[in-house]
Amino acid sequence: MKKHEPKKTAKKGLFRIVFSRSGIMLLLILMQIGVFTITTSRLQAYSTAISGIMLCMRVIVIIYVINSEGNPAFKMTWILCIITFPVVGTLFYIYVKLQVGTRFLKHRLSTLKTEMSQYMVQDKDIVDALWASRSANARLSHYLSNQLNFPTYRNTQVRYFPLGEDKFRCLLAELKKARKFIFMEYFIVEEGYMLDQILEILIQKVREGVEVRFMYDGMCAISMLPYDYPEKLKHYGIQCKMANAVKPFLSTTQNNRDHRKICVIDGKTAFTGGINIGDEYINRKERFGHWKDTAIMVKGDAVQSFTMMFLEMWNVDERYSENYHRYLTPKRRELHREYGYIIPYADSPYDDENVGEEVYFHILNHARKYVHIMTPYLILDNEMITTLTRVAKSGVEVSIIMPHIPDKWYAFAVAKTYYKELIEGGVRIYEYEPGFVHAKVFVADDDTASVGTINLDYRSLYLHFECGAFIYNNSEIDRIERDFQETLEKCHKVTLMEVKNRSLLTKIVGQVLKLVAPLM
Protein backbone atom coordinates (compact mmCIF):
# COMPACT_ATOMS: atom_id res chain seq x y z
CA MET A 1 0.00 0.00 0.00
CA LYS A 2 1.03 3.55 -0.68
CA LYS A 3 2.36 5.82 2.05
CA HIS A 4 0.69 9.19 2.44
CA GLU A 5 1.46 12.37 4.26
CA PRO A 6 -0.59 12.94 7.43
CA LYS A 7 -2.44 15.82 5.80
CA LYS A 8 -2.38 17.31 2.32
CA THR A 9 -4.21 19.81 0.19
CA ALA A 10 -6.37 18.56 -2.69
CA LYS A 11 -5.11 18.95 -6.24
CA LYS A 12 -7.19 19.10 -9.38
CA GLY A 13 -6.94 16.21 -11.81
CA LEU A 14 -8.00 18.07 -14.96
CA PHE A 15 -5.10 16.75 -17.05
CA ARG A 16 -5.91 13.18 -16.03
CA ILE A 17 -9.60 13.67 -16.80
CA VAL A 18 -9.05 15.14 -20.28
CA PHE A 19 -6.65 12.44 -21.47
CA SER A 20 -8.25 9.45 -19.75
CA ARG A 21 -10.70 6.91 -21.18
CA SER A 22 -13.45 8.65 -19.21
CA GLY A 23 -12.45 11.98 -20.79
CA ILE A 24 -12.81 10.46 -24.24
CA MET A 25 -16.27 9.12 -23.34
CA LEU A 26 -17.36 12.51 -22.05
CA LEU A 27 -16.08 14.06 -25.28
CA LEU A 28 -18.17 11.59 -27.30
CA ILE A 29 -21.26 12.47 -25.25
CA LEU A 30 -20.63 16.19 -25.82
CA MET A 31 -20.23 15.50 -29.54
CA GLN A 32 -23.61 13.74 -29.56
CA ILE A 33 -25.18 16.76 -27.86
CA GLY A 34 -23.50 19.05 -30.40
CA VAL A 35 -24.69 17.02 -33.39
CA PHE A 36 -28.20 16.86 -31.89
CA THR A 37 -28.29 20.64 -31.34
CA ILE A 38 -26.91 21.60 -34.77
CA THR A 39 -29.16 19.16 -36.63
CA THR A 40 -32.35 20.28 -34.91
CA SER A 41 -31.47 23.97 -35.34
CA ARG A 42 -30.89 23.54 -39.08
CA LEU A 43 -34.14 21.64 -39.45
CA GLN A 44 -36.03 24.68 -38.19
CA ALA A 45 -34.49 26.91 -40.84
CA TYR A 46 -34.94 24.38 -43.65
CA SER A 47 -38.50 25.24 -44.59
CA THR A 48 -41.68 26.89 -43.45
CA ALA A 49 -43.40 23.50 -43.30
CA ILE A 50 -40.89 22.09 -40.85
CA SER A 51 -41.14 25.27 -38.75
CA GLY A 52 -44.91 24.81 -38.61
CA ILE A 53 -44.57 21.18 -37.60
CA MET A 54 -42.09 22.12 -34.88
CA LEU A 55 -44.47 24.80 -33.57
CA CYS A 56 -47.27 22.23 -33.29
CA MET A 57 -44.93 19.78 -31.59
CA ARG A 58 -43.80 22.46 -29.16
CA VAL A 59 -47.37 23.30 -28.16
CA ILE A 60 -48.26 19.61 -27.74
CA VAL A 61 -45.15 18.96 -25.63
CA ILE A 62 -45.84 21.95 -23.37
CA ILE A 63 -49.44 20.79 -22.84
CA TYR A 64 -48.13 17.29 -22.05
CA VAL A 65 -45.58 18.66 -19.57
CA ILE A 66 -48.20 20.75 -17.76
CA ASN A 67 -50.56 17.78 -17.40
CA SER A 68 -47.94 15.19 -16.50
CA GLU A 69 -47.34 13.94 -12.97
CA GLY A 70 -44.35 15.19 -11.05
CA ASN A 71 -42.84 18.14 -9.21
CA PRO A 72 -43.94 21.53 -10.62
CA ALA A 73 -40.35 22.82 -10.43
CA PHE A 74 -39.19 20.22 -12.95
CA LYS A 75 -42.11 21.11 -15.22
CA MET A 76 -41.19 24.79 -15.04
CA THR A 77 -37.58 24.04 -15.96
CA TRP A 78 -38.63 21.95 -18.95
CA ILE A 79 -41.09 24.60 -20.15
CA LEU A 80 -38.41 27.28 -19.80
CA CYS A 81 -36.01 25.10 -21.81
CA ILE A 82 -38.62 24.52 -24.55
CA ILE A 83 -39.53 28.22 -24.80
CA THR A 84 -35.90 29.40 -24.78
CA PHE A 85 -34.64 26.75 -27.22
CA PRO A 86 -37.81 25.79 -29.15
CA VAL A 87 -36.48 23.09 -31.48
CA VAL A 88 -33.69 21.64 -29.35
CA GLY A 89 -35.76 21.78 -26.15
CA THR A 90 -38.81 20.13 -27.74
CA LEU A 91 -36.93 17.29 -29.42
CA PHE A 92 -34.72 16.71 -26.40
CA TYR A 93 -37.77 16.34 -24.13
CA ILE A 94 -39.24 13.79 -26.55
CA TYR A 95 -35.87 11.99 -26.66
CA VAL A 96 -35.78 11.83 -22.85
CA LYS A 97 -39.29 10.42 -22.60
CA LEU A 98 -38.56 7.73 -25.20
CA GLN A 99 -35.48 6.41 -23.34
CA VAL A 100 -35.54 2.60 -23.46
CA GLY A 101 -32.82 2.32 -20.80
CA THR A 102 -34.94 4.18 -18.26
CA ARG A 103 -37.91 1.86 -18.74
CA PHE A 104 -35.67 -1.21 -18.53
CA LEU A 105 -34.06 -0.04 -15.30
CA LYS A 106 -37.41 0.76 -13.74
CA HIS A 107 -38.71 -2.71 -14.64
CA ARG A 108 -35.55 -4.41 -13.37
CA LEU A 109 -35.68 -2.61 -10.02
CA SER A 110 -39.36 -3.51 -9.67
CA THR A 111 -38.55 -7.17 -10.34
CA LEU A 112 -35.78 -7.19 -7.74
CA LYS A 113 -38.02 -5.56 -5.15
CA THR A 114 -40.62 -8.28 -5.73
CA GLU A 115 -37.94 -10.98 -5.35
CA MET A 116 -36.79 -9.51 -2.03
CA SER A 117 -40.23 -8.74 -0.60
CA GLN A 118 -40.39 -12.06 1.26
CA TYR A 119 -37.30 -10.99 3.24
CA MET A 120 -38.74 -7.57 4.10
CA VAL A 121 -41.92 -8.60 5.90
CA GLN A 122 -43.15 -6.38 8.71
CA ASP A 123 -43.49 -7.90 12.19
CA LYS A 124 -47.04 -7.02 13.27
CA ASP A 125 -46.15 -7.00 16.99
CA ILE A 126 -43.64 -4.20 16.37
CA VAL A 127 -46.22 -2.08 14.56
CA ASP A 128 -48.78 -2.66 17.33
CA ALA A 129 -46.24 -1.51 19.90
CA LEU A 130 -45.43 1.55 17.80
CA TRP A 131 -49.12 2.45 17.56
CA ALA A 132 -49.27 2.39 21.36
CA SER A 133 -46.12 4.55 21.61
CA ARG A 134 -46.78 7.14 18.88
CA SER A 135 -49.48 6.75 16.25
CA ALA A 136 -47.90 9.25 13.84
CA ASN A 137 -44.76 7.11 13.57
CA ALA A 138 -46.92 4.02 13.12
CA ARG A 139 -48.45 5.68 10.07
CA LEU A 140 -44.98 6.41 8.68
CA SER A 141 -44.11 2.77 9.36
CA HIS A 142 -47.21 1.65 7.45
CA TYR A 143 -46.26 3.82 4.46
CA LEU A 144 -42.65 2.64 4.31
CA SER A 145 -43.53 -1.02 4.82
CA ASN A 146 -46.69 -1.42 2.72
CA GLN A 147 -45.71 0.91 -0.10
CA LEU A 148 -41.96 0.29 -0.28
CA ASN A 149 -41.10 -2.89 1.67
CA PHE A 150 -39.02 -1.17 4.37
CA PRO A 151 -40.01 -2.73 7.72
CA THR A 152 -39.74 -1.18 11.16
CA TYR A 153 -37.39 -2.99 13.55
CA ARG A 154 -36.63 -3.19 17.25
CA ASN A 155 -33.67 -4.95 18.90
CA THR A 156 -31.19 -2.79 17.02
CA GLN A 157 -28.35 -0.84 18.60
CA VAL A 158 -27.42 2.49 17.04
CA ARG A 159 -24.10 4.29 17.41
CA TYR A 160 -23.70 7.83 16.10
CA PHE A 161 -20.42 9.24 14.79
CA PRO A 162 -20.06 13.06 14.80
CA LEU A 163 -16.97 13.02 12.54
CA GLY A 164 -15.60 10.96 9.69
CA GLU A 165 -12.49 10.13 11.71
CA ASP A 166 -14.63 8.49 14.40
CA LYS A 167 -16.56 6.39 11.91
CA PHE A 168 -13.38 5.39 10.06
CA ARG A 169 -11.69 4.00 13.16
CA CYS A 170 -14.76 1.96 14.04
CA LEU A 171 -15.24 0.79 10.45
CA LEU A 172 -11.69 -0.63 10.34
CA ALA A 173 -12.24 -2.44 13.63
CA GLU A 174 -15.54 -3.96 12.45
CA LEU A 175 -14.11 -5.00 9.07
CA LYS A 176 -11.41 -6.96 10.87
CA LYS A 177 -14.13 -8.95 12.68
CA ALA A 178 -15.77 -10.16 9.42
CA ARG A 179 -16.17 -13.92 9.10
CA LYS A 180 -18.69 -14.46 6.28
CA PHE A 181 -19.16 -11.46 3.99
CA ILE A 182 -18.51 -7.74 3.53
CA PHE A 183 -20.65 -5.54 1.27
CA MET A 184 -19.51 -1.96 0.54
CA GLU A 185 -21.37 0.58 -1.62
CA TYR A 186 -20.16 4.18 -1.88
CA PHE A 187 -20.81 7.23 -4.04
CA ILE A 188 -17.20 8.43 -3.98
CA VAL A 189 -14.12 6.26 -3.73
CA GLU A 190 -10.79 8.03 -4.13
CA GLU A 191 -7.27 6.68 -3.88
CA GLY A 192 -5.44 7.68 -0.73
CA TYR A 193 -4.79 6.74 2.89
CA MET A 194 -8.41 5.88 3.73
CA LEU A 195 -8.87 3.55 0.75
CA ASP A 196 -5.47 1.92 1.31
CA GLN A 197 -6.31 1.07 4.93
CA ILE A 198 -9.66 -0.43 3.93
CA LEU A 199 -8.21 -2.42 1.01
CA GLU A 200 -5.50 -3.88 3.20
CA ILE A 201 -8.18 -5.41 5.43
CA LEU A 202 -10.41 -6.49 2.52
CA ILE A 203 -7.54 -8.32 0.82
CA GLN A 204 -6.68 -10.10 4.06
CA LYS A 205 -10.32 -11.06 4.56
CA VAL A 206 -10.50 -12.56 1.07
CA ARG A 207 -7.50 -14.72 1.97
CA GLU A 208 -9.40 -15.88 5.06
CA GLY A 209 -12.34 -16.99 2.88
CA VAL A 210 -14.64 -13.98 3.47
CA GLU A 211 -16.81 -12.96 0.50
CA VAL A 212 -16.14 -9.31 -0.34
CA ARG A 213 -18.24 -7.21 -2.72
CA PHE A 214 -17.24 -3.61 -3.42
CA MET A 215 -19.35 -1.20 -5.49
CA TYR A 216 -18.98 2.50 -6.25
CA ASP A 217 -20.70 5.03 -8.49
CA GLY A 218 -19.45 5.17 -12.06
CA MET A 219 -18.69 8.90 -11.88
CA CYS A 220 -15.58 8.02 -9.86
CA ALA A 221 -13.99 6.80 -13.09
CA ILE A 222 -13.95 10.36 -14.46
CA SER A 223 -11.34 11.80 -12.11
CA MET A 224 -10.82 9.61 -9.04
CA LEU A 225 -10.17 6.03 -10.13
CA PRO A 226 -8.93 4.33 -13.31
CA TYR A 227 -11.74 2.98 -15.49
CA ASP A 228 -10.38 -0.55 -15.07
CA TYR A 229 -10.20 -0.31 -11.27
CA PRO A 230 -12.75 -3.14 -10.78
CA GLU A 231 -10.38 -5.47 -12.64
CA LYS A 232 -7.56 -4.47 -10.28
CA LEU A 233 -9.63 -5.42 -7.23
CA LYS A 234 -10.81 -8.66 -8.85
CA HIS A 235 -7.12 -9.62 -9.07
CA TYR A 236 -7.15 -9.69 -5.24
CA GLY A 237 -10.33 -11.77 -5.15
CA ILE A 238 -12.63 -8.82 -4.40
CA GLN A 239 -15.85 -8.75 -6.40
CA CYS A 240 -16.03 -5.16 -7.67
CA LYS A 241 -18.20 -3.16 -10.02
CA MET A 242 -19.24 0.36 -10.91
CA ALA A 243 -22.88 1.29 -10.38
CA ASN A 244 -24.23 3.01 -13.49
CA ALA A 245 -20.89 3.20 -15.29
CA VAL A 246 -20.39 6.24 -17.50
CA LYS A 247 -20.81 5.19 -21.15
CA PRO A 248 -20.29 7.12 -24.40
CA PHE A 249 -24.01 7.41 -25.11
CA LEU A 250 -26.39 10.23 -24.27
CA SER A 251 -28.80 8.72 -21.75
CA THR A 252 -30.93 10.11 -18.93
CA THR A 253 -29.93 7.19 -16.69
CA GLN A 254 -26.52 8.89 -16.40
CA ASN A 255 -28.30 11.55 -14.35
CA ASN A 256 -29.36 9.03 -11.68
CA ARG A 257 -26.26 8.43 -9.59
CA ASP A 258 -25.81 5.94 -6.75
CA HIS A 259 -25.37 8.38 -3.86
CA ARG A 260 -25.70 5.72 -1.14
CA LYS A 261 -23.02 4.91 1.44
CA ILE A 262 -23.54 1.43 2.85
CA CYS A 263 -21.28 -1.11 4.50
CA VAL A 264 -22.68 -4.44 5.76
CA ILE A 265 -20.60 -6.97 7.68
CA ASP A 266 -21.85 -10.55 8.19
CA GLY A 267 -25.46 -9.34 8.28
CA LYS A 268 -24.82 -8.23 11.86
CA THR A 269 -23.35 -4.74 11.48
CA ALA A 270 -24.11 -1.93 9.02
CA PHE A 271 -22.92 1.63 8.45
CA THR A 272 -24.54 4.52 6.61
CA GLY A 273 -24.31 8.32 6.61
CA GLY A 274 -22.60 11.04 4.63
CA ILE A 275 -19.04 9.71 4.72
CA ASN A 276 -17.54 8.41 1.47
CA ILE A 277 -14.11 6.82 0.99
CA GLY A 278 -11.72 9.73 0.51
CA ASP A 279 -9.13 11.42 2.68
CA GLU A 280 -11.08 14.69 3.01
CA TYR A 281 -13.89 12.82 4.79
CA ILE A 282 -11.53 12.00 7.68
CA ASN A 283 -9.77 15.42 7.55
CA ARG A 284 -6.53 13.88 6.35
CA LYS A 285 -6.74 16.05 3.24
CA GLU A 286 -7.99 19.63 3.40
CA ARG A 287 -10.31 20.84 0.65
CA PHE A 288 -12.82 23.26 2.16
CA GLY A 289 -11.55 23.85 5.67
CA HIS A 290 -12.63 21.38 8.36
CA TRP A 291 -14.88 18.65 6.99
CA LYS A 292 -17.87 18.06 9.26
CA ASP A 293 -19.63 14.78 8.49
CA THR A 294 -21.70 12.18 10.31
CA ALA A 295 -22.61 8.49 10.17
CA ILE A 296 -24.27 5.74 12.16
CA MET A 297 -23.50 2.10 12.87
CA VAL A 298 -26.38 -0.29 13.50
CA LYS A 299 -26.14 -3.76 15.02
CA GLY A 300 -29.09 -6.12 15.19
CA ASP A 301 -32.26 -6.96 13.30
CA ALA A 302 -32.39 -3.78 11.14
CA VAL A 303 -29.13 -4.70 9.37
CA GLN A 304 -31.15 -6.97 7.09
CA SER A 305 -32.69 -3.97 5.31
CA PHE A 306 -29.25 -2.56 4.51
CA THR A 307 -28.19 -5.97 3.19
CA MET A 308 -31.19 -6.03 0.85
CA MET A 309 -30.57 -2.45 -0.28
CA PHE A 310 -27.04 -3.41 -1.30
CA LEU A 311 -28.08 -6.62 -3.06
CA GLU A 312 -30.77 -4.75 -4.99
CA MET A 313 -28.24 -2.32 -6.47
CA TRP A 314 -25.64 -5.04 -7.02
CA ASN A 315 -28.05 -7.20 -9.01
CA VAL A 316 -29.42 -4.49 -11.30
CA ASP A 317 -27.12 -5.61 -14.12
CA GLU A 318 -26.71 -9.26 -13.10
CA ARG A 319 -28.41 -12.13 -14.90
CA TYR A 320 -28.13 -14.83 -12.23
CA SER A 321 -30.58 -15.23 -9.36
CA GLU A 322 -29.22 -14.11 -5.99
CA ASN A 323 -29.28 -16.52 -3.06
CA TYR A 324 -30.62 -14.07 -0.50
CA HIS A 325 -30.91 -16.71 2.23
CA ARG A 326 -27.11 -16.76 2.61
CA TYR A 327 -27.09 -13.18 3.86
CA LEU A 328 -30.09 -12.99 6.18
CA THR A 329 -29.65 -11.40 9.61
CA PRO A 330 -30.27 -13.75 12.56
CA LYS A 331 -33.09 -12.25 14.62
CA ARG A 332 -32.74 -11.71 18.35
CA ARG A 333 -35.29 -13.53 20.50
CA GLU A 334 -35.25 -11.30 23.57
CA LEU A 335 -36.76 -7.80 23.38
CA HIS A 336 -34.55 -4.78 24.15
CA ARG A 337 -37.02 -1.95 24.71
CA GLU A 338 -34.22 0.57 25.30
CA TYR A 339 -33.21 0.37 21.62
CA GLY A 340 -36.51 1.86 20.50
CA TYR A 341 -37.42 1.65 16.82
CA ILE A 342 -35.48 2.02 13.57
CA ILE A 343 -36.60 2.06 9.94
CA PRO A 344 -33.79 1.80 7.38
CA TYR A 345 -35.10 3.16 4.08
CA ALA A 346 -33.89 3.70 0.54
CA ASP A 347 -34.94 6.16 -2.13
CA SER A 348 -34.96 5.46 -5.86
CA PRO A 349 -35.70 7.80 -8.78
CA TYR A 350 -37.65 4.96 -10.42
CA ASP A 351 -40.29 4.03 -7.83
CA ASP A 352 -42.49 7.15 -8.14
CA GLU A 353 -42.12 7.77 -4.40
CA ASN A 354 -40.10 10.63 -2.87
CA VAL A 355 -39.18 8.58 0.19
CA GLY A 356 -36.43 10.80 1.58
CA GLU A 357 -38.53 13.94 1.35
CA GLU A 358 -41.54 12.17 2.88
CA VAL A 359 -39.45 11.15 5.91
CA TYR A 360 -38.24 14.73 6.32
CA PHE A 361 -41.80 16.05 5.98
CA HIS A 362 -42.93 13.58 8.64
CA ILE A 363 -40.30 14.78 11.11
CA LEU A 364 -41.17 18.43 10.46
CA ASN A 365 -44.93 18.02 10.56
CA HIS A 366 -44.98 16.07 13.83
CA ALA A 367 -42.36 18.03 15.78
CA ARG A 368 -43.59 19.74 18.94
CA LYS A 369 -40.51 21.57 20.24
CA TYR A 370 -37.71 21.69 17.68
CA VAL A 371 -36.28 20.33 14.43
CA HIS A 372 -32.53 20.66 13.96
CA ILE A 373 -31.04 20.06 10.52
CA MET A 374 -27.55 19.73 9.07
CA THR A 375 -27.22 19.73 5.28
CA PRO A 376 -24.50 20.71 2.78
CA TYR A 377 -26.99 22.03 0.21
CA LEU A 378 -30.24 23.96 0.37
CA ILE A 379 -31.99 23.87 -3.00
CA LEU A 380 -35.65 23.52 -2.16
CA ASP A 381 -38.96 22.98 -3.90
CA ASN A 382 -41.99 25.02 -2.92
CA GLU A 383 -43.46 22.26 -0.76
CA MET A 384 -40.33 22.02 1.41
CA ILE A 385 -40.08 25.83 1.77
CA THR A 386 -43.75 25.98 2.78
CA THR A 387 -43.33 23.17 5.32
CA LEU A 388 -40.18 24.62 6.91
CA THR A 389 -41.72 28.09 7.32
CA ARG A 390 -45.14 26.83 8.42
CA VAL A 391 -43.61 24.68 11.15
CA ALA A 392 -41.44 27.59 12.31
CA LYS A 393 -44.44 29.94 12.35
CA SER A 394 -46.35 27.43 14.48
CA GLY A 395 -43.84 27.89 17.31
CA VAL A 396 -41.49 24.97 16.63
CA GLU A 397 -37.82 25.93 16.55
CA VAL A 398 -36.44 25.09 13.09
CA SER A 399 -32.66 25.52 12.77
CA ILE A 400 -30.47 24.64 9.79
CA ILE A 401 -26.67 24.39 9.80
CA MET A 402 -25.06 25.03 6.41
CA PRO A 403 -21.40 25.18 5.32
CA HIS A 404 -19.54 28.49 5.49
CA ILE A 405 -16.97 27.27 2.96
CA PRO A 406 -18.90 25.56 0.11
CA ASP A 407 -17.64 22.81 -2.14
CA LYS A 408 -19.73 24.05 -5.08
CA TRP A 409 -19.96 27.84 -5.44
CA TYR A 410 -22.96 27.67 -7.79
CA ALA A 411 -25.00 25.47 -5.42
CA PHE A 412 -24.14 27.81 -2.54
CA ALA A 413 -25.23 30.83 -4.63
CA VAL A 414 -28.61 29.19 -5.22
CA ALA A 415 -28.94 28.22 -1.54
CA LYS A 416 -28.54 31.84 -0.49
CA THR A 417 -31.56 32.80 -2.62
CA TYR A 418 -33.75 30.88 -0.15
CA TYR A 419 -32.29 32.52 2.97
CA LYS A 420 -34.52 35.59 2.95
CA GLU A 421 -37.82 33.71 2.68
CA LEU A 422 -36.78 31.14 5.26
CA ILE A 423 -35.50 33.66 7.81
CA GLU A 424 -38.57 35.87 7.39
CA GLY A 425 -40.65 32.72 7.97
CA GLY A 426 -38.91 32.10 11.30
CA VAL A 427 -36.33 29.50 10.25
CA ARG A 428 -32.91 30.01 11.83
CA ILE A 429 -29.95 29.53 9.48
CA TYR A 430 -26.38 29.07 10.64
CA GLU A 431 -23.11 28.61 8.76
CA TYR A 432 -20.30 26.38 10.04
CA GLU A 433 -17.34 28.77 10.13
CA PRO A 434 -14.47 26.22 10.32
CA GLY A 435 -15.35 24.82 6.90
CA PHE A 436 -17.75 22.48 5.12
CA VAL A 437 -20.74 20.59 6.53
CA HIS A 438 -21.45 17.39 4.61
CA ALA A 439 -23.76 15.84 7.23
CA LYS A 440 -27.35 14.89 6.40
CA VAL A 441 -29.10 14.91 9.76
CA PHE A 442 -32.60 15.68 11.07
CA VAL A 443 -33.18 15.50 14.84
CA ALA A 444 -36.38 16.51 16.66
CA ASP A 445 -37.82 16.67 20.17
CA ASP A 446 -35.11 14.51 21.81
CA ASP A 447 -36.80 11.33 20.53
CA THR A 448 -36.67 11.35 16.70
CA ALA A 449 -33.85 11.48 14.15
CA SER A 450 -32.86 10.59 10.61
CA VAL A 451 -29.26 10.05 9.53
CA GLY A 452 -28.31 9.09 6.01
CA THR A 453 -27.18 10.26 2.59
CA ILE A 454 -30.05 12.55 1.58
CA ASN A 455 -29.29 16.25 1.08
CA LEU A 456 -31.88 19.00 0.98
CA ASP A 457 -31.62 19.48 -2.77
CA TYR A 458 -33.37 18.27 -5.91
CA ARG A 459 -30.70 15.76 -6.87
CA SER A 460 -30.92 13.86 -3.58
CA LEU A 461 -34.66 14.16 -3.18
CA TYR A 462 -35.63 13.28 -6.75
CA LEU A 463 -32.77 12.08 -8.97
CA HIS A 464 -30.32 9.92 -7.00
CA PHE A 465 -30.37 6.54 -5.31
CA GLU A 466 -30.20 7.32 -1.57
CA CYS A 467 -30.60 5.72 1.83
CA GLY A 468 -31.05 6.58 5.49
CA ALA A 469 -32.41 5.45 8.83
CA PHE A 470 -35.38 6.84 10.76
CA ILE A 471 -34.71 6.41 14.49
CA TYR A 472 -37.24 6.76 17.32
CA ASN A 473 -36.90 6.42 21.09
CA ASN A 474 -33.26 5.39 21.02
CA SER A 475 -30.82 6.86 23.55
CA GLU A 476 -28.34 7.68 20.78
CA ILE A 477 -30.65 10.49 19.68
CA ASP A 478 -29.38 12.46 22.68
CA ARG A 479 -25.85 12.25 21.21
CA ILE A 480 -27.12 13.45 17.82
CA GLU A 481 -28.73 16.50 19.41
CA ARG A 482 -25.67 17.14 21.58
CA ASP A 483 -23.49 17.06 18.46
CA PHE A 484 -25.80 19.57 16.81
CA GLN A 485 -25.47 21.94 19.76
CA GLU A 486 -21.67 21.55 19.84
CA THR A 487 -21.51 22.23 16.10
CA LEU A 488 -23.76 25.25 16.59
CA GLU A 489 -21.14 26.79 18.88
CA LYS A 490 -18.79 26.94 15.88
CA CYS A 491 -21.34 28.61 13.63
CA HIS A 492 -22.52 32.16 13.04
CA LYS A 493 -26.20 32.95 12.67
CA VAL A 494 -27.17 34.39 9.29
CA THR A 495 -29.18 37.60 9.73
CA LEU A 496 -31.70 39.19 7.42
CA MET A 497 -29.44 42.26 7.17
CA GLU A 498 -26.55 40.06 6.06
CA VAL A 499 -28.74 38.50 3.35
CA LYS A 500 -29.91 41.92 2.09
CA ASN A 501 -26.33 43.24 1.99
CA ARG A 502 -25.09 40.57 -0.41
CA SER A 503 -23.45 41.97 -3.53
CA LEU A 504 -25.62 42.63 -6.57
CA LEU A 505 -23.57 40.13 -8.60
CA THR A 506 -24.14 37.37 -6.03
CA LYS A 507 -27.87 38.04 -6.07
CA ILE A 508 -28.08 38.01 -9.87
CA VAL A 509 -26.01 34.85 -10.25
CA GLY A 510 -28.12 33.07 -7.62
CA GLN A 511 -31.42 34.11 -9.18
CA VAL A 512 -30.34 33.09 -12.68
CA LEU A 513 -29.04 29.72 -11.52
CA LYS A 514 -32.27 29.19 -9.59
CA LEU A 515 -34.02 28.80 -12.95
CA VAL A 516 -32.22 25.48 -13.42
CA ALA A 517 -32.21 24.54 -9.70
CA PRO A 518 -33.94 21.18 -10.34
CA LEU A 519 -30.84 20.10 -12.23
CA MET A 520 -28.47 20.99 -9.36
Beta strands, then each sheet from edge to edge (+ up, - down):
strand 1: 8-9
strand 2: 156-161
strand 3: 181-186
strand 4: 211-217
strand 5: 239-243
strand 6: 262-265
strand 7: 269-273
strand 8: 285-286
strand 9: 290-292
strand 10: 295-300
strand 11: 341-347
strand 12: 370-374
strand 13: 397-403
strand 14: 428-432
strand 15: 435-437
strand 16: 441-444
strand 17: 448-452
strand 18: 466-472
strand 19: 491-493
sheet 1: 1+ 8+
sheet 2: 2+ 10- 7+ 6- 3+ 4+ 5+
sheet 3: 9+ 15+
sheet 4: 11+ 18- 17+ 16- 12+ 13+ 14+ 19-
end
